[in-house]
Amino acid sequence: MKKKLEYFLHKTFKKSAKKCSNQIIKHINSKNTKIKFLSTINTNSLLVIQDDEKFKEALIHSYWILPDGYGAVIACKLLGLKIHERISAADIFKEVNFKLNKHKNYKCVFLGSTKKTLRLIGNRMKLDYPNIKVKGYLSPPFKSIYSSAETNSMINFINKKKPDILWVGLTQPKQEKWIYENFNKLDTKFVGTIGAVFDFYSGQIKRAPKIVQDLGFEWLHRVLQDPKRLWKRYLFCNLNFIFIVVPYLLYVRVKYFLNFKFIFKLFF
């Protein structure tokens, strides 16, 4: 049975960033050897999810789906779901590393982006989280689909390092689909698909000021920094959200209310 949009909104993590990071830390420290991975949804995801079945499968198998954007938060509220706050991938990256840094012997690997970006991330990690051992960085080829040889090479690199955490920045939806296709082959406890956080944390792209984030206009800040690459993406995402996602969710909400009212009348 194909999962509809509302399924993914129900699955979205609705508590705080602190509680999400606590769950991740608990899993990393547990004896459970099963790998768990984290994904995010935003207005772009809500567009991609309509036609990309493999991306849907990846989200279905994600243990945590973060509402990384106010579009996701609004969508949840339109369904009548109680959601605590927007949680960005950057928030979780910071929370998890802050907590792991209080101890020693935790290891991580970064997969994605450019060698320059990875080098900058490595330098900053040494300053911000000196107790976390960064065991390796890998910048894979910039292409939409990897060959079997390339995929095996990436998996072997990661498994030789045996990290507790694998941070992935291959852009959405490629990163989620790659992890979904290969997570049973990876020797790690937790995978975070965090995309643009690589650019933010390396300092190559500035995040919007806190007030802009709180007002829900971080997407506009990103477009203004890279209009040539992002204007079309956000135009289509926002139009899709306003004219397709919102009406559909309102329809689902009204339909549920009418069905509930009908059932109530039958029994009462």
Helices and strands as residue ranges (DSSP letters): H 5-11, H 17-29, E 36-41, H 43-48, H 53-61, E 64-67, H 70-78, H 89-100, E 107-112, H 115-128, E 133-138, H 148-161, E 165-169, H 174-182, G 183-185, E 190-193, H 197-202, H 210-214, H 218-225, H 227-240, I 241-245, H 246-267
